[in-house]
Amino acid sequence: LEHFVSHYSALGINFATNSRLVLHLTGAAEVAAREQASVAYLRGKSIPFRSSPRYTSQIKALLANGYLRTLPDEALLMYPDLDEFFALPCRVGDLLARSERKFLLTAKFRERLPRHWACD
């Protein structure tokens, strides 16, 4: 979580005012310490978040679409999972602001796994 917040903060994302974080807090004993650390980290940084005991693709789509409806027409939305670190093209905001056309930004996806080819 700290790497995620650090990465997107460096890109100019203000998590306190321009984000909607949802933590999947299962309450399971084996991840309780990690979940508590995540909550403490976000609270320490004054980053608002919601928690959910369930998190599915359908829930993610509902949340993303609900957030999109609150944004102005010219706004951009990134909706990465915790393991996704997007990079933005230089001056993308300037390019979009000067355009009279709507844009669709696309990107290449690169999966990164540890050397032993397993997700820990």
C-alpha positions, 0 to 999 in steps of 0.5 A, a space after each residue: 500500500 505504501 508503494 502504491 500511494 508513494 508512486 501515484 503521489 509522485 505522479 501528482 495524485 492528491 489522495 486526500 482530495 482526488 481519490 476513492 480507495 476501497 480496502 478489502 478487509 476480510 477480517 481473517 486472522 492470517 491477514 489481520 496485522 497487514 489489514 490493521 497496518 494498512 488502515 493505520 497507514 491511510 489514517 496517518 496520511 489523512 487519506 480517506 477510504 472505504 472498507 469492504 469485507 467482499 470485493 468482486 469485479 462487479 463491486 469494482 465496476 459499480 464503484 468505478 461507474 459511481 465515481 465517474 458520474 461525480 466527475 466533470 466531463 473533461 476529467 480523467 480517471 485511473 482505477 488501478 488495483 494495488 499491484 498496478 503502477 501506471 505511468 502517464 505520458 508527459 504533459 498528458 493534461 496539457 494535451 487533453 486540455 488543448 484538444 477539442 476532441 475526446 481522447 481514449 488513452 491506451 497503454 501496454 500491460 506488462 506483468 511482473 513476477 518474482 524470479 521464481 515465477 510465483 505470486 507470494 
